Amino acid sequence: MQASYVFRRLTALMILIVFLKRGDFKVFTRFELLDYQHIEFDRFDMRNNVAQLCVLEMNHEDPKSKLSVRPSDPRRLVVGNIHVLFNPKRGDIKLGQVRLFLEKAYQLSQEWGNIPVAIAGDLNSTPQSAIYDFIASADLDTQLHDRRQISGQSEVKPKKRSFRNRYAVSAAVSTSGSVPNVWSQEELQFATGGQASTHVQHQLKLHSAYSGVPGTHRTRDQRGEPLATTYHSRFLGTVDYIWHTKELVPVRVLETLPTDVLTRTCGLPSEKWGSDHLAIACELGFVND
């Protein structure tokens, strides 16, 4: 097994890994790794979170044939994953991490001929959040949001574990409220990357894989995202996503647990579930296939 990985240097070690089967006479290698980059956000003074990006090429060899045929137009794509900072109060850093990740994904796509992009990860942001909207719309005005609520999270500890998703709050707040909505120069620097603007933008046109495949009300919200991908003492809701550019189309997705089943676990991890997150996965196809 071939793996590209980065270690997050914290007390609780967290690993991001992309696995590729190594080809031999018994195993048909579906993809070949052409390029790899990783992002250590502490090098940009944005905490110890990490991300990685790979360029993969689809292998068109027939495992039952001795012939090796490479098409004139090889199928290539950028695949990336990220783990965004949890701290809801540091929305500036969370937004900056997402911005930088998307910038690197776009750059890598352009370097390899404007190839499709598929990204996934724990964004520590809800579907109702401004960070989610930034990914979907490619633009966000920081001055319309309080950085402490831009991810849609809340650190309020629930009195009772019941699924109402009431710990996910809207990221948009009124600037006329009692708490002034002020971003310091340092916070704007993290969020925008030093641009002379309060707007944050990216150049990828991304679509949610789960929103592109119909689901049921037991597992999906109105956007089509899972109702919950994590459940612990401070939060119950969705923070994990898969996004793709228009050259790819979601064929099917792995459904998460219905929320009534999830709440019976009394929180994750549990004896049956070794992580505080549920797995998400999708099958993507090339649009012009």
C-alpha positions, 0 to 999 in steps of 0.5 A: 500500500502506497500512502501520502501523509502528513502528521499534525503535531499536537498532543492528540495525533491526527493523520490525513492519508490518501491511500493508493493500491500499488499495482502488481500482477494481482492488483489492478491499480485504478489511479497513478499518483502524478503529483503531491503537495501538503500544507502545514498551516503553522508555516503561515501562522495559522495553527497546526492543522494540515491539508494535502493535495494529489494529482491522480491519473486514471489507469486505463489498462485492462487487468485481464489483458497483457496490452497497455494502452494509454489514451491520448486524453488521459483522465486526471484530477486533483484530489485534496483533503483538509482538517480545519481548526475547531475553535469557533472563536477563530473564524479568521483562521478557519476562513484563512485555512479554507482560502489557502487550501482552495487557492492551492487546489486551483493552482495545482489544477492549472499547472496540470492543464485545468483538470477537475478538482475533488476535495473533502474534509472536516471543515468544522463549519455547518451547512448554515455557515458563511464558510460553507457559503464561501465555498459554494459561491466563491465570495465572502464579505468579512464585514457582514459576519462576526468572525466568532460565528462565521463557522456556524458553531457554538461552544455552548454545552448541551444540557441534554443530548437530543438532535435538534441541531440547535448548537449550529447557529447562523454565521450572519449577524447584525452589525448594529447589535450590542457586540461590535463586528470588528476585524483587526488587521491581523484577522483580515490578514489571515482571512484574505491572505493580505489582499487590500479588501475585506472580501475573500474569494476563490476561483474554483466553481464547486458543487457539493457531492451530497447535494447532487444525489437525492436523499431522504429526510431521515439523513439529509437537510434541505440543502441535501447535506447529511443531517449529522456527521459528528456527535459529541458533548458540544455539538451535533451536526454536519461539518464534513463535506465532499466538493467537486468541480463541474467536470465531475458528477456524483453518481452515488454517495454513502448515506450517514446514520439516521439521526434517531439511530445516531442519538441512541449512541449517546455520543461518539466515539462509542464502543461500536464507533471508534471515531467522533465522525461518521464516514462520508464517501461518494463515487464520481464520474467524468461528465464527458464519459 
